[in-house]
C-alpha cells in the first residue's frame, strides 16, 4: 500500500493531473456560485419584512449558509466532478507504470457519472448522519466518520479503477477479497479529504492510488 501511495504522490503535481484538480475545483465553485445566485433570487421573491434589520439578517444568514455548504460539501462535490476525468488519469498512470497491461477498456461515461453521483450522495448522507456524534462525542464520532468515509471512498475509487479491466461483478468480487486493504486505502483518502484545500486534491490522489492498488492485487492474484 505504501508503495502505491508513493507512486500516486509522485504524479500528483504533474501538469496534466493538476489540470484535473483545477477543472473540478472550478466546476465546484461554479455550482456553488449558481446556488448562491439562486438563494439570492429566492430571497428577493420573499415578501419584505417591515423590519429592515430582519431583511438584512436573512440576506446575511442565507449567504453564510451557502459559504458553509461550500466548506462542508465541497469535497464530495469535487469528487463527483473529478470522477468525470478519472478515466484519463488512469490511462496516464497505466501507460507509465503498467505498459504491458493491454486489457484496459474505458467504462461508459454514464458508468463513471453514476459512480461519482453515488459517491457524492453517500458521503454527504453519512457526514450529515454522523454529525450529531461528531458534536456530542468528538473523538468517537470523528473516528466513526473517518471509517465510514474510508469504506465508501475505498469502495468507489477501487471500483472506478477496476471497471477499466473487469466487469462490475468481477470488480465487486475482487473488492470483497481484499476488503481490508481497500478499506485502509480508503481511510488514507478520507484523511486527506478532511484537510482544507488538500481535500480538492484528495479525489485525484484517490484515483491514482487505487489504480496502483488494483494492479497490485491483480498481479498478486495472478501469481497465486
HULIN-V228404 format. One record per residue. N is the residue number from 1. RES is the residue in one small letter. NEAR is the number of other ideal C-beta (glycine too) atoms within 10 Angstrom. Layout:
n: [N;N]
res: [RES;RES]
near: [NEAR;NEAR]
//
This chain:
n: [1;2;3;4;5;6;7;8;9;10;11;12;13;14;15;16;17;18;19;20;21;22;23;24;25;26;27;28;29;30;31;32;33;34;35;36;37;38;39;40;41;42;43;44;45;46;47;48;49;50;51;52;53;54;55;56;57;58;59;60;61;62;63;64;65;66;67;68;69;70;71;72;73;74;75;76;77;78;79;80;81;82;83;84;85;86;87;88;89;90;91;92;93;94;95;96;97;98;99;100;101;102;103;104;105;106;107;108;109;110;111;112;113;114;115;116;117;118;119;120;121;122;123;124;125;126;127;128;129;130;131;132;133;134;135;136;137;138;139;140;141;142;143;144;145;146;147;148;149;150;151;152;153;154;155;156;157;158;159;160;161;162;163;164;165;166;167;168;169;170;171;172;173;174;175;176;177;178;179;180;181;182;183;184;185;186;187;188;189;190;191;192;193;194;195;196;197;198;199;200;201;202;203;204;205;206;207;208;209;210;211;212;213;214;215;216;217;218;219;220;221;222;223;224]
res: [x;x;x;x;x;x;x;x;x;x;x;x;x;x;x;x;x;x;x;x;x;x;x;x;x;x;x;x;x;x;x;x;x;x;x;x;x;x;x;x;x;x;x;x;x;x;x;x;x;x;x;x;x;x;x;x;x;x;x;x;x;x;x;x;x;x;x;x;x;x;x;x;x;x;x;x;x;x;x;x;x;x;x;x;x;x;x;x;x;x;x;x;x;x;x;x;x;x;x;x;x;x;x;x;x;x;x;x;x;x;x;x;x;x;x;x;x;x;x;x;x;x;x;x;x;x;x;x;x;x;x;x;x;x;x;x;x;x;x;x;x;x;x;x;x;x;x;x;x;x;x;x;x;x;x;x;x;x;x;x;x;x;x;x;x;x;x;x;x;x;x;x;x;x;x;x;x;x;x;x;x;x;x;x;x;x;x;x;x;x;x;x;x;x;x;x;x;x;x;x;x;x;x;x;x;x;x;x;x;x;x;x;x;x;x;x;x;x;x;x;x;x;x;x]
near: [14;7;10;22;17;11;19;25;13;12;19;15;10;11;7;10;22;13;13;21;20;12;14;23;17;11;17;22;14;11;17;18;12;10;14;17;11;11;16;13;9;10;15;9;6;10;4;11;12;6;9;9;8;11;14;11;12;14;14;10;10;15;14;10;14;16;11;10;15;17;11;14;18;20;28;25;21;25;28;23;21;30;25;16;21;25;18;15;22;23;14;16;22;22;11;12;16;18;8;5;14;8;10;17;8;13;21;9;10;8;15;19;13;13;20;23;12;16;24;20;12;18;24;15;13;17;17;11;12;19;13;10;15;16;9;9;13;10;8;11;16;14;13;16;20;17;15;19;24;21;18;20;30;27;22;24;31;28;24;27;28;25;23;20;19;19;11;12;8;12;20;15;12;20;20;10;12;19;14;8;18;26;18;14;25;27;17;21;26;25;14;19;25;14;12;9;8;13;19;22;23;25;31;24;23;31;26;27;29;29;30;23;27;29;20;16;19;17;11;11;11;7;5;4]
//
